[in-house]
Amino acid sequence: MADPSLTSPSRTPLRSPNASLTLSFPFLRERSRVWEDGKDHPLPRDLPSPLPTKRNRTYSATVRAQSSPVFKGICKNFSRSQGHGFLRPSHGGEDIFVHISE
């Protein structure tokens, strides 16, 4: 039988002795820049934004679409609710998977 002191849900779970008690950002790790800078309680302004900015976003969808190859053919099947389907290329060959998003 297991030791009840190790499996009791009423006991405080084990944690790293270096972990901050007030840290509310679970995606930070001990070796992250915020921890290395010696800040005990990182503020939201100290964390990178999850939203894309001009500095870190990739090319727009329009630019990527214009630089991608253009395939012509007949729509073999398409599910608008799922946003994908297959084209039968006019030049022959294997069907081409297509996907749209709005």
C-alpha angles and dihedrals in degrees: 000000000000121000105263091215089065097048104034112122090210092068122089111260118247116263139177114276087229094054118114115237094213098045108124098177105088094185093068118097130204093256096047120123092254091058094043091053087063097243110151096196114028115212122220090250089061093059125081114256115249088215119089117252131192088265098054108024122104128233116304120262089251093056092047092048092050092051095047123092118267117230124195125199147103123301104247095185137338135185110205092189091056094035098229144089145141135273125207103221116235090223092055128244132105122341116267121232113226130190132188133189130187 
